[in-house]
């Protein structure tokens, strides 16, 4: 995720780049997307880091429902 850049709004209204490690950037991006899912994507947020059960032993980064109550899975991955 070295090409990913995150920004925050400074008190004076300027956009300031958020610097950090890949993990920190992924977590920050996930939290921001989850906080704005309804407004940005029309998806109702349900869960973060949702376990997939004992068979798969994985997790879904972000789980939500669209306007038709269809599950939406969002995965944040680092593909180098």
N, C-alpha and C positions, 0 to 999 in steps of 0.2 A: 504494500500500500504506500510505497514511497511517492507515488504520483498524486496521492490524495492530499488535498489541502482543506483544512477546516478553518473557518473564520468565526470570530465573535464580534459583537457590536460593542465598541468602546463607549464610554460615557459621553464623549463628544460627537458620537454618531459615525465615527470612522469604523471600517472593517479592519480587524487586526487578526493576523494569522495565528492560529493556535498550534504551538509546536509541542512535540512529544514523541514517544516511542510508537511503534506500529500498534501494539496492543492498546495503548492509551488512546490512540486515534480511532481505532475500531470501536472501542467502548464508547467514546464520546459521540461518534457518528451514530451508533445504535441508539443511544439515549436520546439524541436530538430527533432522529427519525421517529422513534416511538412517541415522543412528546407531541409531534406534529402530524401523526399519521392521518387523523380525521381531517384536518384542514388541507394537508398537502395531497393526500392520496384517496380520501374518502373511505378510509378503512378504520374500523373501530378496533382499538388496541385491546387485546385480551391478556397476553402473557409474554414475559421475557424469559429466555433460557428454559423453555418448556421441555420437560423430559419426554422422550418418545417411548419409554417403557422398557421392561427387562429384556425383551427380545432383541431390539435394535440397540439399546443402551446408548442412545445419542441424545441430542437436544435440538430444539428448534430455536434459533436466535430470537425471532420475534413472531408472534402469532396474533392474527387479527381476523376480523370478519368484514366482508365488503357489504355493499348496500343490499345485496340479495341473501345475506347471511351465509355466504360461501366462505370457507376458511381460506385465509391468505397467509402464506409462509414467506418470511423474509429472512434470508441468510446473508450474513456479512462474512465474506471470505477474503483471504489474501492470496491471490494467484500471481505468483511471480514468474 
